[in-house]
Amino acid sequence: SLGGNAKTVIICTITAATLEETLSTLQFASTAKKMKNDPHVTEVSDDGALLKRYRNEIVELKQRLQEVSSVSQTTVTEKEALSQLLQEKDQLQREQEDRIKNLTKLLVTSSNQVPVHKVPKR
């Protein structure tokens, strides 16, 4: 069989005496050449090797989980800090808006009370 989990070598023999079979053989070889295999070693493991591999995988997964938890905790801390900064910014903005309103009132009030003097003509 062509394909599967093995490397395959095809040797085609041809002869001028049997032209029809030679053409058929060459067509088969051309088609077989286009087939792609991905052979890899089938791992045959005993229980001890499997157990060791699974333990290593568990350790690796625990490390990845700890990294994700650490990143998650950092994200929560950053979120809290940003929330605090946003609250402070909003408070400062409200204070500045109140100050602008007060100054605007003072400006309007003082402009209403300023007497207008006529300047004598020369």
Backbone as XML, in Angstrom:
<?xml version="1.0"?>
<chain id="A" units="angstrom">
  <residue number="1" name="SER">
    <atom name="N" x="0.842" y="-1.171" z="0.000"/>
    <atom name="CA" x="0.000" y="0.000" z="0.000"/>
    <atom name="C" x="0.885" y="1.231" z="0.000"/>
  </residue>
  <residue number="2" name="LEU">
    <atom name="N" x="0.449" y="2.242" z="-0.709"/>
    <atom name="CA" x="1.157" y="3.517" z="-0.716"/>
    <atom name="C" x="0.534" y="4.397" z="0.351"/>
  </residue>
  <residue number="3" name="GLY">
    <atom name="N" x="1.357" y="5.133" z="1.050"/>
    <atom name="CA" x="0.828" y="5.979" z="2.106"/>
    <atom name="C" x="0.995" y="5.299" z="3.437"/>
  </residue>
  <residue number="4" name="GLY">
    <atom name="N" x="0.351" y="5.860" z="4.424"/>
    <atom name="CA" x="0.438" y="5.267" z="5.746"/>
    <atom name="C" x="1.582" y="5.851" z="6.533"/>
  </residue>
  <residue number="5" name="ASN">
    <atom name="N" x="2.156" y="5.032" z="7.382"/>
    <atom name="CA" x="3.153" y="5.492" z="8.326"/>
    <atom name="C" x="4.534" y="4.919" z="8.008"/>
  </residue>
  <residue number="6" name="ALA">
    <atom name="N" x="4.883" y="4.905" z="6.726"/>
    <atom name="CA" x="6.183" y="4.363" z="6.334"/>
    <atom name="C" x="6.704" y="5.106" z="5.120"/>
  </residue>
  <residue number="7" name="LYS">
    <atom name="N" x="8.019" y="5.103" z="4.982"/>
    <atom name="CA" x="8.607" y="5.640" z="3.765"/>
    <atom name="C" x="8.473" y="4.570" z="2.693"/>
  </residue>
  <residue number="8" name="THR">
    <atom name="N" x="8.198" y="5.017" z="1.478"/>
    <atom name="CA" x="7.948" y="4.070" z="0.395"/>
    <atom name="C" x="8.910" y="4.339" z="-0.750"/>
  </residue>
  <residue number="9" name="VAL">
    <atom name="N" x="9.472" y="3.282" z="-1.281"/>
    <atom name="CA" x="10.339" y="3.375" z="-2.452"/>
    <atom name="C" x="9.733" y="2.483" z="-3.521"/>
  </residue>
  <residue number="10" name="ILE">
    <atom name="N" x="9.637" y="3.015" z="-4.731"/>
    <atom name="CA" x="9.098" y="2.226" z="-5.845"/>
    <atom name="C" x="10.187" y="2.118" z="-6.907"/>
  </residue>
  <residue number="11" name="ILE">
    <atom name="N" x="10.454" y="0.907" z="-7.324"/>
    <atom name="CA" x="11.390" y="0.669" z="-8.417"/>
    <atom name="C" x="10.576" y="0.132" z="-9.582"/>
  </residue>
  <residue number="12" name="CYS">
    <atom name="N" x="10.614" y="0.848" z="-10.676"/>
    <atom name="CA" x="9.851" y="0.442" z="-11.854"/>
    <atom name="C" x="10.821" y="-0.104" z="-12.901"/>
  </residue>
  <residue number="13" name="THR">
    <atom name="N" x="10.503" y="-1.260" z="-13.383"/>
    <atom name="CA" x="11.333" y="-1.836" z="-14.449"/>
    <atom name="C" x="10.541" y="-1.799" z="-15.736"/>
  </residue>
  <residue number="14" name="ILE">
    <atom name="N" x="11.202" y="-1.381" z="-16.764"/>
    <atom name="CA" x="10.524" y="-1.276" z="-18.057"/>
    <atom name="C" x="11.359" y="-1.982" z="-19.115"/>
  </residue>
  <residue number="15" name="THR">
    <atom name="N" x="10.690" y="-2.312" z="-20.183"/>
    <atom name="CA" x="11.380" y="-2.967" z="-21.296"/>
    <atom name="C" x="10.724" y="-2.544" z="-22.601"/>
  </residue>
  <residue number="16" name="ALA">
    <atom name="N" x="11.479" y="-2.502" z="-23.629"/>
    <atom name="CA" x="10.958" y="-2.105" z="-24.938"/>
    <atom name="C" x="10.094" y="-3.202" z="-25.542"/>
  </residue>
  <residue number="17" name="ALA">
    <atom name="N" x="10.248" y="-4.420" z="-25.068"/>
    <atom name="CA" x="9.510" y="-5.544" z="-25.635"/>
    <atom name="C" x="8.026" y="-5.455" z="-25.309"/>
  </residue>
  <residue number="18" name="THR">
    <atom name="N" x="7.688" y="-4.938" z="-24.151"/>
    <atom name="CA" x="6.274" y="-4.831" z="-23.766"/>
    <atom name="C" x="5.935" y="-3.352" z="-23.591"/>
  </residue>
  <residue number="19" name="LEU">
    <atom name="N" x="5.686" y="-2.696" z="-24.678"/>
    <atom name="CA" x="5.458" y="-1.256" z="-24.705"/>
    <atom name="C" x="4.223" y="-0.857" z="-23.903"/>
  </residue>
  <residue number="20" name="GLU">
    <atom name="N" x="3.137" y="-1.615" z="-24.037"/>
    <atom name="CA" x="1.901" y="-1.261" z="-23.334"/>
    <atom name="C" x="2.084" y="-1.345" z="-21.819"/>
  </residue>
  <residue number="21" name="GLU">
    <atom name="N" x="2.725" y="-2.391" z="-21.329"/>
    <atom name="CA" x="2.981" y="-2.523" z="-19.894"/>
    <atom name="C" x="3.961" y="-1.457" z="-19.417"/>
  </residue>
  <residue number="22" name="THR">
    <atom name="N" x="4.922" y="-1.116" z="-20.243"/>
    <atom name="CA" x="5.887" y="-0.081" z="-19.892"/>
    <atom name="C" x="5.189" y="1.262" z="-19.703"/>
  </residue>
  <residue number="23" name="LEU">
    <atom name="N" x="4.281" y="1.610" z="-20.614"/>
    <atom name="CA" x="3.525" y="2.856" z="-20.487"/>
    <atom name="C" x="2.671" y="2.845" z="-19.220"/>
  </residue>
  <residue number="24" name="SER">
    <atom name="N" x="2.020" y="1.723" z="-18.957"/>
    <atom name="CA" x="1.196" y="1.597" z="-17.759"/>
    <atom name="C" x="2.054" y="1.743" z="-16.498"/>
  </residue>
  <residue number="25" name="THR">
    <atom name="N" x="3.225" y="1.133" z="-16.500"/>
    <atom name="CA" x="4.138" y="1.218" z="-15.357"/>
    <atom name="C" x="4.605" y="2.653" z="-15.138"/>
  </residue>
  <residue number="26" name="LEU">
    <atom name="N" x="4.933" y="3.358" z="-16.213"/>
    <atom name="CA" x="5.384" y="4.740" z="-16.104"/>
    <atom name="C" x="4.257" y="5.658" z="-15.615"/>
  </residue>
  <residue number="27" name="GLN">
    <atom name="N" x="3.026" y="5.385" z="-16.059"/>
    <atom name="CA" x="1.887" y="6.179" z="-15.574"/>
    <atom name="C" x="1.672" y="5.942" z="-14.073"/>
  </residue>
  <residue number="28" name="PHE">
    <atom name="N" x="1.787" y="4.669" z="-13.669"/>
    <atom name="CA" x="1.653" y="4.351" z="-12.247"/>
    <atom name="C" x="2.745" y="5.056" z="-11.439"/>
  </residue>
  <residue number="29" name="ALA">
    <atom name="N" x="3.973" y="5.020" z="-11.915"/>
    <atom name="CA" x="5.087" y="5.653" z="-11.211"/>
    <atom name="C" x="4.879" y="7.164" z="-11.118"/>
  </residue>
  <residue number="30" name="SER">
    <atom name="N" x="4.357" y="7.758" z="-12.181"/>
    <atom name="CA" x="4.097" y="9.195" z="-12.179"/>
    <atom name="C" x="3.033" y="9.552" z="-11.139"/>
  </residue>
  <residue number="31" name="THR">
    <atom name="N" x="1.983" y="8.752" z="-11.077"/>
    <atom name="CA" x="0.922" y="8.981" z="-10.089"/>
    <atom name="C" x="1.447" y="8.755" z="-8.669"/>
  </residue>
  <residue number="32" name="ALA">
    <atom name="N" x="2.213" y="7.702" z="-8.479"/>
    <atom name="CA" x="2.740" y="7.386" z="-7.151"/>
    <atom name="C" x="3.706" y="8.465" z="-6.676"/>
  </residue>
  <residue number="33" name="LYS">
    <atom name="N" x="4.426" y="9.080" z="-7.605"/>
    <atom name="CA" x="5.385" y="10.123" z="-7.250"/>
    <atom name="C" x="4.689" y="11.340" z="-6.642"/>
  </residue>
  <residue number="34" name="LYS">
    <atom name="N" x="3.456" y="11.594" z="-7.039"/>
    <atom name="CA" x="2.704" y="12.759" z="-6.563"/>
    <atom name="C" x="2.139" y="12.560" z="-5.157"/>
  </residue>
  <residue number="35" name="MET">
    <atom name="N" x="2.108" y="11.329" z="-4.675"/>
    <atom name="CA" x="1.553" y="11.062" z="-3.346"/>
    <atom name="C" x="2.506" y="11.560" z="-2.272"/>
  </residue>
  <residue number="36" name="LYS">
    <atom name="N" x="1.950" y="12.139" z="-1.221"/>
    <atom name="CA" x="2.748" y="12.664" z="-0.116"/>
    <atom name="C" x="2.504" y="11.820" z="1.128"/>
  </residue>
  <residue number="37" name="ASN">
    <atom name="N" x="3.572" y="11.404" z="1.752"/>
    <atom name="CA" x="3.500" y="10.667" z="3.013"/>
    <atom name="C" x="4.047" y="11.538" z="4.128"/>
  </residue>
  <residue number="38" name="ASP">
    <atom name="N" x="3.581" y="11.306" z="5.312"/>
    <atom name="CA" x="4.131" y="11.971" z="6.488"/>
    <atom name="C" x="4.473" y="10.892" z="7.512"/>
  </residue>
  <residue number="39" name="PRO">
    <atom name="N" x="5.527" y="10.152" z="7.232"/>
    <atom name="CA" x="5.856" y="9.059" z="8.151"/>
    <atom name="C" x="6.437" y="9.591" z="9.454"/>
  </residue>
  <residue number="40" name="HIS">
    <atom name="N" x="6.074" y="8.938" z="10.530"/>
    <atom name="CA" x="6.649" y="9.253" z="11.832"/>
    <atom name="C" x="6.739" y="7.974" z="12.647"/>
  </residue>
  <residue number="41" name="VAL">
    <atom name="N" x="7.620" y="7.994" z="13.596"/>
    <atom name="CA" x="7.870" y="6.807" z="14.400"/>
    <atom name="C" x="6.699" y="6.585" z="15.339"/>
  </residue>
  <residue number="42" name="THR">
    <atom name="N" x="6.162" y="5.390" z="15.304"/>
    <atom name="CA" x="5.096" y="5.033" z="16.227"/>
    <atom name="C" x="5.743" y="4.693" z="17.563"/>
  </residue>
  <residue number="43" name="GLU">
    <atom name="N" x="5.298" y="5.389" z="18.576"/>
    <atom name="CA" x="5.910" y="5.233" z="19.883"/>
    <atom name="C" x="5.273" y="4.067" z="20.622"/>
  </residue>
  <residue number="44" name="VAL">
    <atom name="N" x="6.091" y="3.120" z="20.947"/>
    <atom name="CA" x="5.628" y="1.991" z="21.744"/>
    <atom name="C" x="6.212" y="2.186" z="23.133"/>
  </residue>
  <residue number="45" name="SER">
    <atom name="N" x="5.339" y="2.418" z="24.089"/>
    <atom name="CA" x="5.806" y="2.736" z="25.440"/>
    <atom name="C" x="5.288" y="1.721" z="26.437"/>
  </residue>
  <residue number="46" name="ASP">
    <atom name="N" x="6.110" y="1.497" z="27.420"/>
    <atom name="CA" x="5.640" y="0.659" z="28.518"/>
    <atom name="C" x="4.945" y="1.560" z="29.538"/>
  </residue>
  <residue number="47" name="ASP">
    <atom name="N" x="4.374" y="0.967" z="30.550"/>
    <atom name="CA" x="3.612" y="1.723" z="31.545"/>
    <atom name="C" x="4.474" y="2.755" z="32.268"/>
  </residue>
  <residue number="48" name="GLY">
    <atom name="N" x="5.708" y="2.416" z="32.562"/>
    <atom name="CA" x="6.600" y="3.336" z="33.268"/>
    <atom name="C" x="6.886" y="4.586" z="32.447"/>
  </residue>
  <residue number="49" name="ALA">
    <atom name="N" x="7.131" y="4.405" z="31.154"/>
    <atom name="CA" x="7.415" y="5.549" z="30.285"/>
    <atom name="C" x="6.179" y="6.428" z="30.134"/>
  </residue>
  <residue number="50" name="LEU">
    <atom name="N" x="5.018" y="5.799" z="29.996"/>
    <atom name="CA" x="3.773" y="6.568" z="29.898"/>
    <atom name="C" x="3.522" y="7.363" z="31.174"/>
  </residue>
  <residue number="51" name="LEU">
    <atom name="N" x="3.734" y="6.718" z="32.310"/>
    <atom name="CA" x="3.527" y="7.383" z="33.590"/>
    <atom name="C" x="4.455" y="8.590" z="33.728"/>
  </residue>
  <residue number="52" name="LYS">
    <atom name="N" x="5.711" y="8.416" z="33.337"/>
    <atom name="CA" x="6.672" y="9.515" z="33.409"/>
    <atom name="C" x="6.255" y="10.655" z="32.484"/>
  </residue>
  <residue number="53" name="ARG">
    <atom name="N" x="5.827" y="10.321" z="31.274"/>
    <atom name="CA" x="5.403" y="11.349" z="30.321"/>
    <atom name="C" x="4.184" y="12.099" z="30.846"/>
  </residue>
  <residue number="54" name="TYR">
    <atom name="N" x="3.225" y="11.384" z="31.420"/>
    <atom name="CA" x="2.023" y="12.036" z="31.955"/>
    <atom name="C" x="2.350" y="12.914" z="33.164"/>
  </residue>
  <residue number="55" name="ARG">
    <atom name="N" x="3.278" y="12.473" z="34.001"/>
    <atom name="CA" x="3.679" y="13.304" z="35.143"/>
    <atom name="C" x="4.333" y="14.599" z="34.663"/>
  </residue>
  <residue number="56" name="ASN">
    <atom name="N" x="5.196" y="14.481" z="33.661"/>
    <atom name="CA" x="5.829" y="15.683" z="33.104"/>
    <atom name="C" x="4.781" y="16.623" z="32.508"/>
  </residue>
  <residue number="57" name="GLU">
    <atom name="N" x="3.805" y="16.062" z="31.848"/>
    <atom name="CA" x="2.740" y="16.878" z="31.263"/>
    <atom name="C" x="1.935" y="17.587" z="32.359"/>
  </residue>
  <residue number="58" name="ILE">
    <atom name="N" x="1.666" y="16.881" z="33.454"/>
    <atom name="CA" x="0.930" y="17.484" z="34.573"/>
    <atom name="C" x="1.727" y="18.645" z="35.164"/>
  </residue>
  <residue number="59" name="VAL">
    <atom name="N" x="3.034" y="18.460" z="35.343"/>
    <atom name="CA" x="3.882" y="19.531" z="35.882"/>
    <atom name="C" x="3.850" y="20.737" z="34.950"/>
  </residue>
  <residue number="60" name="GLU">
    <atom name="N" x="3.980" y="20.483" z="33.656"/>
    <atom name="CA" x="3.958" y="21.575" z="32.674"/>
    <atom name="C" x="2.621" y="22.312" z="32.700"/>
  </residue>
  <residue number="61" name="LEU">
    <atom name="N" x="1.523" y="21.578" z="32.769"/>
    <atom name="CA" x="0.201" y="22.207" z="32.806"/>
    <atom name="C" x="0.001" y="23.018" z="34.088"/>
  </residue>
  <residue number="62" name="LYS">
    <atom name="N" x="0.515" y="22.521" z="35.207"/>
    <atom name="CA" x="0.422" y="23.278" z="36.462"/>
    <atom name="C" x="1.204" y="24.584" z="36.362"/>
  </residue>
  <residue number="63" name="GLN">
    <atom name="N" x="2.374" y="24.539" z="35.730"/>
    <atom name="CA" x="3.170" y="25.758" z="35.558"/>
    <atom name="C" x="2.429" y="26.764" z="34.684"/>
  </residue>
  <residue number="64" name="ARG">
    <atom name="N" x="1.844" y="26.283" z="33.609"/>
    <atom name="CA" x="1.092" y="27.176" z="32.722"/>
    <atom name="C" x="-0.105" y="27.779" z="33.446"/>
  </residue>
  <residue number="65" name="LEU">
    <atom name="N" x="-0.788" y="26.970" z="34.259"/>
    <atom name="CA" x="-1.924" y="27.465" z="35.033"/>
    <atom name="C" x="-1.477" y="28.538" z="36.021"/>
  </residue>
  <residue number="66" name="GLN">
    <atom name="N" x="-0.346" y="28.324" z="36.661"/>
    <atom name="CA" x="0.171" y="29.306" z="37.611"/>
    <atom name="C" x="0.535" y="30.605" z="36.889"/>
  </residue>
  <residue number="67" name="GLU">
    <atom name="N" x="1.126" y="30.505" z="35.701"/>
    <atom name="CA" x="1.469" y="31.701" z="34.924"/>
    <atom name="C" x="0.213" y="32.479" z="34.558"/>
  </residue>
  <residue number="68" name="VAL">
    <atom name="N" x="-0.818" y="31.763" z="34.123"/>
    <atom name="CA" x="-2.069" y="32.423" z="33.748"/>
    <atom name="C" x="-2.701" y="33.084" z="34.969"/>
  </residue>
  <residue number="69" name="SER">
    <atom name="N" x="-2.673" y="32.409" z="36.102"/>
    <atom name="CA" x="-3.228" y="32.984" z="37.332"/>
    <atom name="C" x="-2.454" y="34.231" z="37.735"/>
  </residue>
  <residue number="70" name="SER">
    <atom name="N" x="-1.141" y="34.179" z="37.595"/>
    <atom name="CA" x="-0.298" y="35.330" z="37.931"/>
    <atom name="C" x="-0.626" y="36.512" z="37.035"/>
  </residue>
  <residue number="71" name="VAL">
    <atom name="N" x="-0.760" y="36.265" z="35.746"/>
    <atom name="CA" x="-1.109" y="37.328" z="34.801"/>
    <atom name="C" x="-2.493" y="37.872" z="35.121"/>
  </residue>
  <residue number="72" name="SER">
    <atom name="N" x="-3.415" y="36.982" z="35.473"/>
    <atom name="CA" x="-4.773" y="37.397" z="35.813"/>
    <atom name="C" x="-4.767" y="38.298" z="37.043"/>
  </residue>
  <residue number="73" name="GLN">
    <atom name="N" x="-3.988" y="37.940" z="38.062"/>
    <atom name="CA" x="-3.903" y="38.749" z="39.279"/>
    <atom name="C" x="-3.299" y="40.109" z="38.972"/>
  </residue>
  <residue number="74" name="THR">
    <atom name="N" x="-2.276" y="40.135" z="38.121"/>
    <atom name="CA" x="-1.659" y="41.404" z="37.722"/>
    <atom name="C" x="-2.676" y="42.274" z="37.004"/>
  </residue>
  <residue number="75" name="THR">
    <atom name="N" x="-3.476" y="41.662" z="36.159"/>
    <atom name="CA" x="-4.498" y="42.402" z="35.424"/>
    <atom name="C" x="-5.517" y="43.008" z="36.382"/>
  </residue>
  <residue number="76" name="VAL">
    <atom name="N" x="-5.928" y="42.259" z="37.394"/>
    <atom name="CA" x="-6.888" y="42.764" z="38.377"/>
    <atom name="C" x="-6.288" y="43.952" z="39.127"/>
  </residue>
  <residue number="77" name="THR">
    <atom name="N" x="-5.032" y="43.836" z="39.528"/>
    <atom name="CA" x="-4.364" y="44.926" z="40.244"/>
    <atom name="C" x="-4.272" y="46.171" z="39.369"/>
  </residue>
  <residue number="78" name="GLU">
    <atom name="N" x="-3.892" y="45.985" z="38.109"/>
    <atom name="CA" x="-3.812" y="47.121" z="37.185"/>
    <atom name="C" x="-5.184" y="47.753" z="36.984"/>
  </residue>
  <residue number="79" name="LYS">
    <atom name="N" x="-6.209" y="46.921" z="36.901"/>
    <atom name="CA" x="-7.569" y="47.430" z="36.711"/>
    <atom name="C" x="-7.990" y="48.286" z="37.905"/>
  </residue>
  <residue number="80" name="GLU">
    <atom name="N" x="-7.680" y="47.826" z="39.104"/>
    <atom name="CA" x="-8.021" y="48.594" z="40.302"/>
    <atom name="C" x="-7.280" y="49.927" z="40.326"/>
  </residue>
  <residue number="81" name="ALA">
    <atom name="N" x="-6.001" y="49.916" z="39.956"/>
    <atom name="CA" x="-5.214" y="51.155" z="39.943"/>
    <atom name="C" x="-5.772" y="52.129" z="38.909"/>
  </residue>
  <residue number="82" name="LEU">
    <atom name="N" x="-6.121" y="51.623" z="37.740"/>
    <atom name="CA" x="-6.690" y="52.485" z="36.701"/>
    <atom name="C" x="-8.045" y="53.043" z="37.127"/>
  </residue>
  <residue number="83" name="SER">
    <atom name="N" x="-8.830" y="52.239" z="37.820"/>
    <atom name="CA" x="-10.125" y="52.703" z="38.318"/>
    <atom name="C" x="-9.936" y="53.843" z="39.315"/>
  </residue>
  <residue number="84" name="GLN">
    <atom name="N" x="-8.961" y="53.696" z="40.206"/>
    <atom name="CA" x="-8.661" y="54.748" z="41.182"/>
    <atom name="C" x="-8.228" y="56.030" z="40.477"/>
  </residue>
  <residue number="85" name="LEU">
    <atom name="N" x="-7.357" y="55.904" z="39.472"/>
    <atom name="CA" x="-6.908" y="57.078" z="38.717"/>
    <atom name="C" x="-8.071" y="57.758" z="38.007"/>
  </residue>
  <residue number="86" name="LEU">
    <atom name="N" x="-8.979" y="56.963" z="37.473"/>
    <atom name="CA" x="-10.142" y="57.520" z="36.780"/>
    <atom name="C" x="-11.031" y="58.295" z="37.754"/>
  </residue>
  <residue number="87" name="GLN">
    <atom name="N" x="-11.231" y="57.762" z="38.950"/>
    <atom name="CA" x="-12.030" y="58.463" z="39.955"/>
    <atom name="C" x="-11.378" y="59.788" z="40.347"/>
  </residue>
  <residue number="88" name="GLU">
    <atom name="N" x="-10.065" y="59.769" z="40.525"/>
    <atom name="CA" x="-9.350" y="61.000" z="40.868"/>
    <atom name="C" x="-9.470" y="62.025" z="39.744"/>
  </residue>
  <residue number="89" name="LYS">
    <atom name="N" x="-9.341" y="61.571" z="38.510"/>
    <atom name="CA" x="-9.465" y="62.463" z="37.355"/>
    <atom name="C" x="-10.855" y="63.078" z="37.294"/>
  </residue>
  <residue number="90" name="ASP">
    <atom name="N" x="-11.878" y="62.259" z="37.512"/>
    <atom name="CA" x="-13.254" y="62.767" z="37.500"/>
    <atom name="C" x="-13.468" y="63.802" z="38.605"/>
  </residue>
  <residue number="91" name="GLN">
    <atom name="N" x="-12.921" y="63.542" z="39.787"/>
    <atom name="CA" x="-13.044" y="64.481" z="40.902"/>
    <atom name="C" x="-12.371" y="65.807" z="40.560"/>
  </residue>
  <residue number="92" name="LEU">
    <atom name="N" x="-11.163" y="65.742" z="40.015"/>
    <atom name="CA" x="-10.455" y="66.970" z="39.622"/>
    <atom name="C" x="-11.217" y="67.729" z="38.542"/>
  </residue>
  <residue number="93" name="GLN">
    <atom name="N" x="-11.801" y="66.998" z="37.624"/>
    <atom name="CA" x="-12.564" y="67.640" z="36.553"/>
    <atom name="C" x="-13.781" y="68.363" z="37.126"/>
  </residue>
  <residue number="94" name="ARG">
    <atom name="N" x="-14.493" y="67.729" z="38.061"/>
    <atom name="CA" x="-15.645" y="68.376" z="38.693"/>
    <atom name="C" x="-15.219" y="69.637" z="39.438"/>
  </residue>
  <residue number="95" name="GLU">
    <atom name="N" x="-14.107" y="69.552" z="40.154"/>
    <atom name="CA" x="-13.610" y="70.717" z="40.889"/>
    <atom name="C" x="-13.263" y="71.856" z="39.934"/>
  </residue>
  <residue number="96" name="GLN">
    <atom name="N" x="-12.625" y="71.538" z="38.828"/>
    <atom name="CA" x="-12.265" y="72.569" z="37.850"/>
    <atom name="C" x="-13.504" y="73.186" z="37.211"/>
  </residue>
  <residue number="97" name="GLU">
    <atom name="N" x="-14.507" y="72.355" z="36.918"/>
    <atom name="CA" x="-15.752" y="72.874" z="36.341"/>
    <atom name="C" x="-16.454" y="73.808" z="37.326"/>
  </residue>
  <residue number="98" name="ASP">
    <atom name="N" x="-16.476" y="73.434" z="38.612"/>
    <atom name="CA" x="-17.073" y="74.302" z="39.639"/>
    <atom name="C" x="-16.316" y="75.627" z="39.729"/>
  </residue>
  <residue number="99" name="ARG">
    <atom name="N" x="-15.016" y="75.564" z="39.672"/>
    <atom name="CA" x="-14.203" y="76.783" z="39.747"/>
    <atom name="C" x="-14.482" y="77.684" z="38.542"/>
  </residue>
  <residue number="100" name="ILE">
    <atom name="N" x="-14.597" y="77.085" z="37.363"/>
    <atom name="CA" x="-14.910" y="77.865" z="36.153"/>
    <atom name="C" x="-16.268" y="78.537" z="36.295"/>
  </residue>
  <residue number="101" name="LYS">
    <atom name="N" x="-17.259" y="77.815" z="36.823"/>
    <atom name="CA" x="-18.596" y="78.403" z="37.016"/>
    <atom name="C" x="-18.532" y="79.582" z="37.979"/>
  </residue>
  <residue number="102" name="ASN">
    <atom name="N" x="-17.822" y="79.404" z="39.085"/>
    <atom name="CA" x="-17.704" y="80.485" z="40.074"/>
    <atom name="C" x="-17.013" y="81.705" z="39.479"/>
  </residue>
  <residue number="103" name="LEU">
    <atom name="N" x="-15.941" y="81.483" z="38.751"/>
    <atom name="CA" x="-15.230" y="82.607" z="38.139"/>
    <atom name="C" x="-16.081" y="83.289" z="37.076"/>
  </residue>
  <residue number="104" name="THR">
    <atom name="N" x="-16.854" y="82.500" z="36.339"/>
    <atom name="CA" x="-17.741" y="83.076" z="35.327"/>
    <atom name="C" x="-18.807" y="83.938" z="35.993"/>
  </residue>
  <residue number="105" name="LYS">
    <atom name="N" x="-19.370" y="83.475" z="37.119"/>
    <atom name="CA" x="-20.368" y="84.263" z="37.860"/>
    <atom name="C" x="-19.760" y="85.576" z="38.336"/>
  </residue>
  <residue number="106" name="LEU">
    <atom name="N" x="-18.553" y="85.491" z="38.888"/>
    <atom name="CA" x="-17.881" y="86.699" z="39.364"/>
    <atom name="C" x="-17.636" y="87.679" z="38.221"/>
  </residue>
  <residue number="107" name="LEU">
    <atom name="N" x="-17.249" y="87.158" z="37.092"/>
    <atom name="CA" x="-16.975" y="88.008" z="35.943"/>
    <atom name="C" x="-18.245" y="88.694" z="35.466"/>
  </residue>
  <residue number="108" name="VAL">
    <atom name="N" x="-19.331" y="87.944" z="35.368"/>
    <atom name="CA" x="-20.609" y="88.501" z="34.923"/>
    <atom name="C" x="-21.111" y="89.513" z="35.943"/>
  </residue>
  <residue number="109" name="THR">
    <atom name="N" x="-21.031" y="89.191" z="37.222"/>
    <atom name="CA" x="-21.496" y="90.085" z="38.284"/>
    <atom name="C" x="-20.680" y="91.371" z="38.297"/>
  </residue>
  <residue number="110" name="SER">
    <atom name="N" x="-19.389" y="91.271" z="38.192"/>
    <atom name="CA" x="-18.548" y="92.466" z="38.237"/>
    <atom name="C" x="-18.717" y="93.320" z="36.988"/>
  </residue>
  <residue number="111" name="SER">
    <atom name="N" x="-18.979" y="92.729" z="35.853"/>
    <atom name="CA" x="-19.172" y="93.522" z="34.633"/>
    <atom name="C" x="-20.495" y="94.272" z="34.680"/>
  </residue>
  <residue number="112" name="ASN">
    <atom name="N" x="-21.477" y="93.785" z="35.389"/>
    <atom name="CA" x="-22.758" y="94.477" z="35.538"/>
    <atom name="C" x="-22.638" y="95.662" z="36.481"/>
  </residue>
  <residue number="113" name="GLN">
    <atom name="N" x="-21.710" y="95.634" z="37.414"/>
    <atom name="CA" x="-21.591" y="96.675" z="38.423"/>
    <atom name="C" x="-20.597" y="97.771" z="38.051"/>
  </residue>
  <residue number="114" name="VAL">
    <atom name="N" x="-19.866" y="97.606" z="37.014"/>
    <atom name="CA" x="-18.880" y="98.615" z="36.626"/>
    <atom name="C" x="-19.610" y="99.780" z="35.971"/>
  </residue>
  <residue number="115" name="PRO">
    <atom name="N" x="-19.443" y="100.994" z="36.545"/>
    <atom name="CA" x="-20.115" y="102.146" z="35.936"/>
    <atom name="C" x="-19.412" y="102.539" z="34.642"/>
  </residue>
  <residue number="116" name="VAL">
    <atom name="N" x="-20.212" y="103.005" z="33.742"/>
    <atom name="CA" x="-19.676" y="103.424" z="32.456"/>
    <atom name="C" x="-19.507" y="104.936" z="32.507"/>
  </residue>
  <residue number="117" name="HIS">
    <atom name="N" x="-18.317" y="105.434" z="32.320"/>
    <atom name="CA" x="-18.017" y="106.867" z="32.321"/>
    <atom name="C" x="-17.830" y="107.324" z="30.889"/>
  </residue>
  <residue number="118" name="LYS">
    <atom name="N" x="-18.389" y="108.472" z="30.641"/>
    <atom name="CA" x="-18.181" y="109.052" z="29.323"/>
    <atom name="C" x="-16.860" y="109.786" z="29.327"/>
  </residue>
  <residue number="119" name="VAL">
    <atom name="N" x="-16.169" y="109.618" z="28.279"/>
    <atom name="CA" x="-14.894" y="110.303" z="28.130"/>
    <atom name="C" x="-15.166" y="111.632" z="27.431"/>
  </residue>
  <residue number="120" name="PRO">
    <atom name="N" x="-14.689" y="112.717" z="28.025"/>
    <atom name="CA" x="-14.955" y="114.016" z="27.382"/>
    <atom name="C" x="-14.246" y="114.117" z="26.031"/>
  </residue>
  <residue number="121" name="LYS">
    <atom name="N" x="-14.914" y="114.801" z="25.137"/>
    <atom name="CA" x="-14.350" y="114.980" z="23.807"/>
    <atom name="C" x="-13.354" y="116.108" z="23.838"/>
  </residue>
  <residue number="122" name="ARG">
    <atom name="N" x="-12.397" y="116.093" z="23.070"/>
    <atom name="CA" x="-11.375" y="117.135" z="23.010"/>
    <atom name="C" x="-11.496" y="117.950" z="21.803"/>
  </residue>
</chain>
